[in-house]
Amino acid sequence: MPKGGWGSPDDEVPLPSWITEEDIKYYTTQFDKTGFTGGLNYYRALNKIWELTSPWTGDHIKVPTKFIVGDLDLTYHTAGIQDFIHKGGLKKFVPLLDDVVVMKDVGHFINEEKPEEVSAHILNFIQKFK
């Protein structure tokens, strides 16, 4: 928890550059109509997801792959993940791993935070296979 706490629900939180007030209003309108159940169900079903995907435990991804992650993504800072990604663990399960890109100043929603840069990475990767 931050030293100063999480603040008050009444505190104004500045929006990051990649999302607008219009975006927030749109999402709010949609969630008011449908609720947020769909977004939460993924996490509610994690045990079932593990069960359903267990036949592929230990399998390898055998297609050319480019891995892109943001340096501010919380998952990138999970214990042991950076070593796994950069010291051969990922390559062991993805033998055709072509490139690992760690984008600077980007969190979990890289396609929203830096859409042009992400698109350029994807297009450059795809063009290798012309």
DRENZASE-472974 format. One record per residue: residue number from 1; chain; z, x, y of N, C-alpha, C, O in turn. Coordinates in steps of 0.001 Angstrom, whole numbers, plus 524288, in hexadecimal, padded with zeros to 5 digits. Example, Ala and Ser with C-alpha at 12.3 -4.5 7.8 and 13.67 -1.06 7.14 Angstrom:
nr / kette / n_pz / n_px / n_py / ca_pz / ca_px / ca_py / c_pz / c_px / c_py / o_pz / o_px / o_py
1 / A / 81E78 / 83386 / 7E9C6 / 81E78 / 8300C / 7EE6C / 81E78 / 83390 / 7F31C / 82111 / 8379C / 7F309
2 / A / 81BA8 / 83232 / 7F736 / 81BE4 / 83566 / 7FBDC / 81EBE / 83264 / 8001E / 81F67 / 83461 / 80472
***
This chain:
nr / kette / n_pz / n_px / n_py / ca_pz / ca_px / ca_py / c_pz / c_px / c_py / o_pz / o_px / o_py
1 / A / 80000 / 8034F / 7FB6C / 80000 / 80000 / 80000 / 80000 / 8037A / 804CF / 802CA / 80765 / 804E6
2 / A / 7FCFB / 8022F / 808CA / 7FCF5 / 8055D / 80D87 / 80259 / 80596 / 81001 / 80564 / 801E4 / 80F8E
3 / A / 8038E / 809F6 / 812A5 / 808B9 / 80AAC / 81509 / 80A2E / 80622 / 81897 / 80EAA / 80468 / 8189D
4 / A / 8066F / 80436 / 81B91 / 8077F / 7FFF4 / 81F32 / 8071F / 7FA9A / 81CBE / 8076B / 7F6AE / 81F82
5 / A / 8067C / 7FA52 / 817A3 / 805CD / 7F54F / 81504 / 80032 / 7F36E / 81583 / 7FCD9 / 7F637 / 8178E
6 / A / 7FF31 / 7EECA / 813AC / 7F9EA / 7ECA2 / 813AD / 7F8B7 / 7E9A7 / 818AE / 7F451 / 7E7DA / 8196A
7 / A / 7FC91 / 7E91B / 81C20 / 7FBB1 / 7E630 / 820EF / 7FCB3 / 7E06A / 82014 / 7FE84 / 7DEBB / 81BF4
8 / A / 7FB7A / 7DD7D / 82411 / 7FC51 / 7D7DA / 823FC / 7F72B / 7D511 / 822F9 / 7F30D / 7D714 / 8246E
9 / A / 7F748 / 7D07F / 82084 / 7F271 / 7CD7E / 81FD2 / 7EFF6 / 7CC08 / 82508 / 7EB58 / 7CAB8 / 82544
10 / A / 7F30F / 7CC45 / 82939 / 7F107 / 7CAF9 / 82E6A / 7EE68 / 7CF9A / 83110 / 7EBCF / 7CEEC / 8350E
11 / A / 7EF09 / 7D455 / 82EE9 / 7EC9C / 7D8F6 / 83139 / 7E6B5 / 7D89C / 830C7 / 7E4A3 / 7D717 / 82CB6
12 / A / 7E404 / 7DA02 / 834F0 / 7DE4F / 7DA1C / 834BB / 7DC9C / 7DF19 / 831F6 / 7DE72 / 7E35D / 83334
13 / A / 7D927 / 7DE84 / 82E44 / 7D737 / 7E2F6 / 82B47 / 7D19B / 7E3EB / 82CF2 / 7CE51 / 7E071 / 82C76
14 / A / 7D074 / 7E899 / 82EE7 / 7CB0B / 7E9A4 / 83082 / 7C76F / 7E9C6 / 82BC4 / 7C8D1 / 7EBDE / 827A9
15 / A / 7C2D3 / 7E786 / 82C63 / 7BF08 / 7E778 / 8281D / 7BC4F / 7ECBF / 827B6 / 7BB45 / 7EF3F / 82BAF
16 / A / 7BB27 / 7EE74 / 822F0 / 7B801 / 7F334 / 8225F / 7B278 / 7F229 / 82461 / 7B0E0 / 7EDA9 / 824F4
17 / A / 7AFA1 / 7F643 / 82568 / 7AA6B / 7F5C0 / 827B8 / 7A68C / 7F2E4 / 8243B / 7A2A6 / 7F0DB / 8262C
18 / A / 7A783 / 7F2B0 / 81F2D / 7A3B9 / 7F07D / 81B88 / 7A456 / 7EAA6 / 81A9B / 7A168 / 7E863 / 8178A
19 / A / 7A816 / 7E82E / 81D32 / 7A8AC / 7E285 / 81CA4 / 7A99A / 7E026 / 82207 / 7AC76 / 7E253 / 8253A
20 / A / 7A732 / 7DBBC / 822F7 / 7A793 / 7D941 / 8281B / 7AB16 / 7D473 / 827E3 / 7AC6F / 7D284 / 823B1
21 / A / 7AC81 / 7D29E / 82C6F / 7AF8A / 7CDCF / 82CC1 / 7AC71 / 7C93B / 82A68 / 7AEAA / 7C5B9 / 827FD
22 / A / 7A747 / 7C95C / 82B2D / 7A3DD / 7C558 / 828DE / 7A430 / 7C576 / 822E8 / 7A463 / 7C15C / 82067
23 / A / 7A43F / 7CA33 / 8209D / 7A4D3 / 7CAB7 / 81AEC / 7A9FD / 7C851 / 81920 / 7AA22 / 7C568 / 8154C
24 / A / 7AE2C / 7C98A / 81BE0 / 7B359 / 7C788 / 81A7E / 7B35F / 7C192 / 81AAF / 7B578 / 7BF08 / 8172F
25 / A / 7B110 / 7BF5F / 81EBA / 7B0D3 / 7B9A5 / 81F2A / 7ADBA / 7B750 / 81AA3 / 7AF3F / 7B348 / 81880
26 / A / 7A969 / 7B9CB / 8192A / 7A648 / 7B7DB / 814C7 / 7A97B / 7B7F0 / 80FC1 / 7A9BF / 7B401 / 80D00
27 / A / 7ABE8 / 7BC5B / 80E89 / 7AF02 / 7BCC4 / 809C0 / 7B378 / 7B8C8 / 809C9 / 7B48D / 7B642 / 805D6
28 / A / 7B605 / 7B844 / 80E45 / 7BA56 / 7B48B / 80EB8 / 7B87C / 7AF02 / 80D9D / 7BB10 / 7AC16 / 80ACC
29 / A / 7B406 / 7AD92 / 80FD5 / 7B1D5 / 7A861 / 80EED / 7B0B4 / 7A786 / 80924 / 7B1DD / 7A360 / 80702
30 / A / 7AE6F / 7AB76 / 8069F / 7AD32 / 7AAF8 / 8010D / 7B226 / 7AA93 / 7FDC1 / 7B26D / 7A75D / 7FA30
31 / A / 7B604 / 7ADC9 / 7FEE7 / 7BADF / 7ADA1 / 7FBE2 / 7BDDC / 7A893 / 7FCE3 / 7C086 / 7A69D / 7F966
32 / A / 7BD71 / 7A66E / 801AB / 7BFDD / 7A15D / 802BF / 7BD7D / 79D22 / 7FF48 / 7C038 / 79990 / 7FD93
33 / A / 7B862 / 79D88 / 7FE3E / 7B5AE / 799A3 / 7FAFC / 7B6F3 / 79A48 / 7F535 / 7B7EE / 79674 / 7F277
34 / A / 7B6ED / 79F21 / 7F362 / 7B730 / 7A019 / 7EDC2 / 7BC41 / 7A296 / 7EBE6 / 7BD51 / 7A2B2 / 7E736
35 / A / 7BF58 / 7A48E / 7EF7A / 7C400 / 7A77A / 7EDFD / 7C27C / 7AD0D / 7EC84 / 7BDE9 / 7AE84 / 7ECC7
36 / A / 7C655 / 7B019 / 7EAFA / 7C559 / 7B590 / 7E9A4 / 7C626 / 7B682 / 7E3D0 / 7C6CA / 7BAF5 / 7E218
37 / A / 7C61B / 7B252 / 7E0D6 / 7C710 / 7B2B2 / 7DB3A / 7C342 / 7B664 / 7D885 / 7C4D9 / 7B98E / 7D545
38 / A / 7BE34 / 7B5FF / 7D9DA / 7BA51 / 7B954 / 7D753 / 7BB7A / 7BF14 / 7D810 / 7BAFF / 7C22C / 7D46A
39 / A / 7BD00 / 7C080 / 7DCC7 / 7BE48 / 7C5F2 / 7DDE2 / 7C306 / 7C7D3 / 7DAD8 / 7C346 / 7CC5A / 7D93E
40 / A / 7C6BD / 7C45F / 7DA11 / 7CB83 / 7C5D6 / 7D73E / 7CADA / 7C5AF / 7D152 / 7CD91 / 7C877 / 7CE7E
41 / A / 7C749 / 7C277 / 7CF79 / 7C6A9 / 7C1DC / 7C9D1 / 7C52B / 7C6ED / 7C714 / 7C6B2 / 7C7C4 / 7C299
42 / A / 7C23F / 7CA47 / 7C9AB / 7C0ED / 7CF57 / 7C756 / 7C5F7 / 7D238 / 7C5CF / 7C66B / 7D440 / 7C179
43 / A / 7C9B0 / 7D25D / 7C963 / 7CE8B / 7D531 / 7C85F / 7D1F2 / 7D24B / 7C474 / 7D4B0 / 7D4BB / 7C158
44 / A / 7D1C9 / 7CD2A / 7C497 / 7D4BB / 7CA18 / 7C0C2 / 7D2A7 / 7CAF6 / 7BB3C / 7D58B / 7CA88 / 7B76A
45 / A / 7CDA6 / 7CC2B / 7BADD / 7CB1C / 7CCB8 / 7B5C0 / 7CAB4 / 7D264 / 7B3E7 / 7C7FD / 7D373 / 7B014
46 / A / 7CD51 / 7D60A / 7B681 / 7CCB5 / 7DB90 / 7B509 / 7CDCF / 7DC88 / 7AF48 / 7CAE8 / 7DF69 / 7ACBF
47 / A / 7D1E7 / 7DA38 / 7AD2C / 7D309 / 7DB13 / 7A7A0 / 7CE9D / 7D916 / 7A431 / 7CD34 / 7DB9C / 7A059
48 / A / 7CC6D / 7D497 / 7A58D / 7C812 / 7D271 / 7A28A / 7C344 / 7D5F1 / 7A316 / 7C06E / 7D6C5 / 79F4B
49 / A / 7C258 / 7D7FE / 7A7C6 / 7BDE7 / 7DB7A / 7A8A7 / 7BE64 / 7E050 / 7A52C / 7BA99 / 7E1F2 / 7A2B5
50 / A / 7C318 / 7E299 / 7A4FD / 7C3F7 / 7E721 / 7A195 / 7C2DB / 7E5B4 / 79BE8 / 7C06C / 7E8B1 / 79907
51 / A / 7C4AB / 7E11E / 79A5D / 7C3D2 / 7DF5A / 794F6 / 7BDFE / 7DEAE / 793D4 / 7BC14 / 7E070 / 78FC8
52 / A / 7BB2C / 7DC22 / 7976A / 7B5A3 / 7DB18 / 7968B / 7B247 / 7DFFE / 7969C / 7AE46 / 7E040 / 793F6
53 / A / 7B3EA / 7E3E0 / 799A5 / 7B0CC / 7E8AD / 79A00 / 7B29A / 7ECEC / 7963A / 7B049 / 7F122 / 7960B
54 / A / 7B6B3 / 7EBDC / 7933C / 7B8C7 / 7EFD5 / 78FAD / 7B4D0 / 7F1F6 / 78BC1 / 7B549 / 7F681 / 78A3F
55 / A / 7B0E8 / 7EEEC / 78A01 / 7AD19 / 7F13D / 78661 / 7AA1B / 7F5DD / 788B9 / 7A7D3 / 7F8F9 / 785DA
56 / A / 7AA1B / 7F650 / 78DD1 / 7A72E / 7FA92 / 79055 / 7AAB5 / 7FF07 / 79212 / 7A8EA / 802A2 / 794B2
57 / A / 7AFAC / 7FED7 / 790A7 / 7B345 / 80309 / 79213 / 7B131 / 80834 / 78FED / 7AFF9 / 808A0 / 78B4C
58 / A / 7B0D1 / 80C07 / 79342 / 7AEF7 / 8112C / 791A4 / 7A913 / 811C4 / 7919B / 7A71F / 8161B / 790EA
59 / A / 7A62C / 80D83 / 79257 / 7A078 / 80DEC / 7928C / 79EC2 / 8110E / 7974C / 7A1B7 / 811D8 / 79B02
60 / A / 799FA / 812C7 / 7970E / 797C6 / 815D9 / 79B4F / 79390 / 812BD / 79E22 / 790BA / 80FAB / 79BC1
61 / A / 79337 / 81391 / 7A328 / 78F05 / 8113C / 7A647 / 78A7D / 81511 / 7A5F3 / 78AEB / 81982 / 7A7C0
62 / A / 78630 / 81362 / 7A3AC / 781EB / 816F8 / 7A268 / 77D04 / 815E9 / 7A595 / 778AA / 81613 / 7A38A
63 / A / 77DBF / 814D5 / 7AA92 / 77961 / 81440 / 7AE2F / 77A87 / 817BF / 7B2E5 / 77F13 / 818CF / 7B40D
64 / A / 77684 / 81985 / 7B595 / 77773 / 81CA7 / 7BA47 / 77AE9 / 819A5 / 7BE1E / 77A20 / 814FF / 7BF0F
65 / A / 77EB7 / 81C64 / 7C04B / 782AE / 819E3 / 7C386 / 783EF / 81D34 / 7C849 / 78432 / 821FF / 7C7FE
66 / A / 784B3 / 81A93 / 7CCA4 / 786CE / 81D01 / 7D165 / 78BD2 / 81A13 / 7D29F / 78BC6 / 81546 / 7D2F0
67 / A / 79016 / 81CD2 / 7D34F / 79529 / 81A71 / 7D455 / 79676 / 81B3B / 7DA10 / 7966F / 81FA1 / 7DC01
68 / A / 79798 / 816F5 / 7DCC5 / 798D4 / 81729 / 7E25B / 79E36 / 814B7 / 7E329 / 79F43 / 8106C / 7E143
69 / A / 7A195 / 81775 / 7E5F7 / 7A6DE / 8158D / 7E709 / 7A849 / 81711 / 7ECA3 / 7A658 / 81AF2 / 7EEB6
70 / A / 7ABAB / 813F9 / 7EF04 / 7AD9A / 81542 / 7F43B / 7B27D / 81895 / 7F3E4 / 7B5CB / 817C0 / 7F080
71 / A / 7B2F0 / 81C58 / 7F768 / 7B784 / 81FC3 / 7F747 / 7BC91 / 81CEF / 7F8CC / 7C0D5 / 81EF9 / 7F7EB
72 / A / 7BC1C / 8184B / 7FB0F / 7C0BC / 8153F / 7FC74 / 7C1DD / 810D8 / 7F889 / 7C58E / 80DD9 / 7F93D
73 / A / 7BEB5 / 8107A / 7F476 / 7BF7F / 80C75 / 7F077 / 7C491 / 80DA1 / 7ED89 / 7C553 / 811F6 / 7EB96
74 / A / 7C802 / 809C5 / 7ED3E / 7CD01 / 80A93 / 7EA8E / 7CC38 / 80C36 / 7E4E5 / 7CF44 / 80F4F / 7E2D6
75 / A / 7C82A / 80A2A / 7E257 / 7C748 / 80B94 / 7DCE0 / 7C5F1 / 8115B / 7DC4C / 7C70B / 813B4 / 7D83F
76 / A / 7C398 / 813A4 / 7E048 / 7C238 / 81932 / 7E025 / 7C71E / 81C9E / 7E07E / 7C6FA / 82142 / 7DF3C
77 / A / 7CB6A / 81A48 / 7E233 / 7D04E / 81D35 / 7E2C3 / 7D447 / 81BD7 / 7DE8C / 7D8D4 / 81D59 / 7DEEA
78 / A / 7D292 / 818FF / 7DA8A / 7D5EF / 81801 / 7D60C / 7D6D1 / 81D2E / 7D33A / 7D342 / 82063 / 7D2CD
79 / A / 7DB80 / 81DF2 / 7D156 / 7DCE1 / 822EB / 7CECE / 7D8E2 / 82479 / 7CAAE / 7D7AF / 82171 / 7C725
80 / A / 7D6D6 / 82937 / 7CB2A / 7D350 / 82B74 / 7C74C / 7CD91 / 82A0B / 7C7F6 / 7CA3D / 82C6C / 7C56E
81 / A / 7CC4C / 82642 / 7CB47 / 7C6E9 / 8246B / 7CBBB / 7C34E / 8289A / 7CDF8 / 7BEFF / 8295F / 7CBF9
82 / A / 7C4F6 / 82B47 / 7D205 / 7C17C / 82F35 / 7D45C / 7C052 / 8339D / 7D08C / 7BBE3 / 83576 / 7D048
83 / A / 7C439 / 83551 / 7CD97 / 7C333 / 8393F / 7C991 / 7BF76 / 83721 / 7C578 / 7BBDD / 839DB / 7C3CE
84 / A / 7C04D / 8323D / 7C3D3 / 7BCD9 / 82FD6 / 7BFF3 / 7B738 / 82FBC / 7C1E8 / 7B39B / 83108 / 7BF02
85 / A / 7B67D / 82E34 / 7C6C9 / 7B13A / 82DC2 / 7C904 / 7AEB8 / 8331D / 7C9B9 / 7AA31 / 833E4 / 7C84D
86 / A / 7B19F / 836C1 / 7CBE2 / 7AF46 / 83BB3 / 7CD94 / 7AFC5 / 84035 / 7C9AE / 7AD53 / 84448 / 7CA66
87 / A / 7B2D8 / 83F89 / 7C5A3 / 7B3AC / 843E3 / 7C1F5 / 7B1C0 / 842A7 / 7BC73 / 7B3B5 / 844D4 / 7B8A3
88 / A / 7ADE8 / 83F26 / 7BC0C / 7AB4F / 83E68 / 7B70E / 7ACBE / 8399E / 7B3F4 / 7A9F4 / 8384C / 7B044
89 / A / 7B0F5 / 836EF / 7B540 / 7B27A / 8325F / 7B23C / 7AE7D / 82DFD / 7B295 / 7AD1F / 82B99 / 7AEA3
90 / A / 7ACA3 / 82CF2 / 7B748 / 7A8AE / 828D8 / 7B7F6 / 7A3A0 / 82A58 / 7B53C / 7A129 / 8271B / 7B2AC
91 / A / 7A220 / 82F2E / 7B5C8 / 79D4A / 8311A / 7B35F / 79D82 / 83099 / 7AD67 / 7997C / 82FD1 / 7AAE2
92 / A / 7A222 / 83109 / 7AB30 / 7A2C0 / 8307C / 7A589 / 7A115 / 82B02 / 7A3BE / 79EA3 / 82A70 / 79FA4
93 / A / 7A269 / 82705 / 7A6CD / 7A11C / 821A7 / 7A568 / 79BEB / 81FD3 / 7A7B8 / 799BB / 81BDF / 7A613
94 / A / 79A01 / 822C1 / 7AB88 / 794FF / 82184 / 7AE11 / 791B6 / 82685 / 7ADF4 / 7910C / 82915 / 7B1F8
95 / A / 78FAB / 827E7 / 7A95F / 78D14 / 82CF5 / 7A8C6 / 78854 / 82DB9 / 7AC52 / 786DB / 83229 / 7AD72
96 / A / 785F2 / 8297D / 7AE10 / 7816A / 829FD / 7B190 / 78302 / 82946 / 7B747 / 77FCF / 827D5 / 7BA91
97 / A / 787FD / 82A4B / 7B867 / 789E3 / 82A11 / 7BDCA / 786EF / 82E13 / 7C105 / 7874E / 832C7 / 7C017
98 / A / 7840A / 82C2B / 7C4C4 / 780AC / 82F78 / 7C7EA / 78373 / 8318C / 7CCC0 / 78282 / 835F7 / 7CE67
99 / A / 786DE / 82E5A / 7CF01 / 78941 / 82FD6 / 7D3F4 / 78E33 / 82CA7 / 7D4D2 / 78E92 / 82824 / 7D332
100 / A / 791F5 / 82F12 / 7D765 / 796A7 / 82C65 / 7D935 / 796BB / 82D07 / 7DF1E / 79687 / 83163 / 7E122
101 / A / 79708 / 828AC / 7E1D7 / 7972E / 828B6 / 7E78F / 79C64 / 8267C / 7E948 / 79DC7 / 8221C / 7E7D8
102 / A / 79F42 / 82974 / 7EC54 / 7A40C / 8278E / 7EEB3 / 7A2E0 / 826D6 / 7F480 / 7A255 / 82AA0 / 7F769
103 / A / 7A282 / 821FA / 7F61B / 7A12F / 820C7 / 7FB89 / 7A608 / 8213C / 7FEEF / 7AA35 / 81F48 / 7FD91
104 / A / 7A570 / 823D0 / 80357 / 7A9CC / 824BA / 806F0 / 7AB13 / 81FDA / 80A1D / 7A79C / 81CF1 / 80BBE
105 / A / 7B013 / 81F0E / 80AF0 / 7B208 / 81AC2 / 80E39 / 7B058 / 81564 / 80C51 / 7AF48 / 811E9 / 80F75
106 / A / 7B017 / 814B7 / 8072E / 7AE73 / 80FC8 / 804DE / 7B287 / 80E1F / 800D4 / 7B486 / 81157 / 7FDDD
107 / A / 7B3B9 / 80910 / 800C1 / 7B778 / 806F7 / 7FD0F / 7B4D4 / 804C2 / 7F83B / 7B100 / 806F2 / 7F650
108 / A / 7B6DA / 80076 / 7F649 / 7B512 / 7FE29 / 7F167 / 7AFFB / 7FB19 / 7F1F1 / 7ACF8 / 7FAB5 / 7EE37
109 / A / 7AF09 / 7F8F7 / 7F682 / 7AA79 / 7F599 / 7F743 / 7A605 / 7F8AB / 7F9CA / 7A445 / 7F766 / 7FE16
110 / A / 7A43B / 7FCB4 / 7F712 / 7A086 / 80061 / 7F95C / 79B72 / 7FDCC / 7FB10 / 7992D / 7FF54 / 7FF04
111 / A / 799A4 / 7F9EE / 7F82B / 794B7 / 7F75C / 7F98B / 79538 / 7F42D / 7FE8F / 7914C / 7F339 / 8012B
112 / A / 799E4 / 7F287 / 7FFF5 / 79AB3 / 7EFC1 / 804DA / 79C10 / 7F386 / 80946 / 79A91 / 7F2AA / 80DC3
113 / A / 79ED7 / 7F79C / 80805 / 7A0A1 / 7FB3E / 80C03 / 79C3A / 7FECA / 80DFD / 79BE7 / 7FFE9 / 812A7
114 / A / 798E4 / 80086 / 80A75 / 79493 / 803FF / 80BEE / 78FA7 / 8027E / 808EE / 78DCB / 8057E / 805AA
115 / A / 78D85 / 7FDD7 / 80A05 / 78925 / 7FBDC / 806DD / 78441 / 7FF4C / 80706 / 781B0 / 7FFFE / 80305
116 / A / 782F3 / 8016E / 80B87 / 77E2D / 804A1 / 80BE2 / 77EB3 / 80999 / 808AC / 77B11 / 80B2D / 805F3
117 / A / 78348 / 80C0B / 80905 / 78428 / 810EB / 80629 / 78434 / 80FF9 / 8003F / 781F6 / 81303 / 7FD46
118 / A / 786C3 / 80BC4 / 7FE93 / 786E0 / 80A77 / 7F8F9 / 7815B / 8094D / 7F70F / 77FC0 / 80B2D / 7F2EE
119 / A / 77E79 / 80636 / 7FA10 / 77913 / 804F2 / 7F893 / 775C2 / 809DE / 7F82C / 77293 / 80A5C / 7F49A
120 / A / 7767A / 80D7A / 7FBC5 / 7737A / 81260 / 7FBA2 / 774BC / 81579 / 7F6AE / 77136 / 817A5 / 7F43C
121 / A / 779A9 / 815AF / 7F534 / 77B29 / 8186A / 7F05C / 7788B / 815E2 / 7EBA0 / 77681 / 81894 / 7E835
122 / A / 778A1 / 810C3 / 7EB78 / 77654 / 80DF3 / 7E709 / 7706C / 80EC1 / 7E6E6 / 76E39 / 80FE2 / 7E2C6
123 / A / 76DE2 / 80E2F / 7EB58 / 76830 / 80EDF / 7EB83 / 76693 / 81464 / 7EA09 / 762CE / 8151E / 7E724
124 / A / 76960 / 81845 / 7EBFE / 7682E / 81DB6 / 7EA96 / 768C1 / 81E94 / 7E4BC / 765A8 / 82168 / 7E261
125 / A / 76CAC / 81C2E / 7E266 / 76D76 / 81CBE / 7DCC9 / 76908 / 81A1B / 7D9C6 / 766E3 / 81C68 / 7D622
126 / A / 767AB / 8155E / 7DB3D / 76393 / 8127A / 7D884 / 75E4A / 81540 / 7D8F3 / 75B35 / 81532 / 7D543
127 / A / 75D46 / 817A4 / 7DD68 / 75833 / 81A37 / 7DE42 / 75759 / 81ED4 / 7DA8D / 752E7 / 8207F / 7D9CB
128 / A / 75B69 / 820D9 / 7D84F / 75ADE / 82521 / 7D487 / 757E1 / 82367 / 7CFAF / 755DD / 826A7 / 7CCC3
129 / A / 75799 / 81E4C / 7CED6 / 7556B / 81C49 / 7C9FD / 75011 / 819CD / 7CAB1 / 74E5A / 816BC / 7C769
130 / A / 74D73 / 81B1B / 7CEED / 74831 / 818FF / 7CFD6 / 74460 / 81B40 / 7CBEA / 73FBF / 819F4 / 7CC09
***
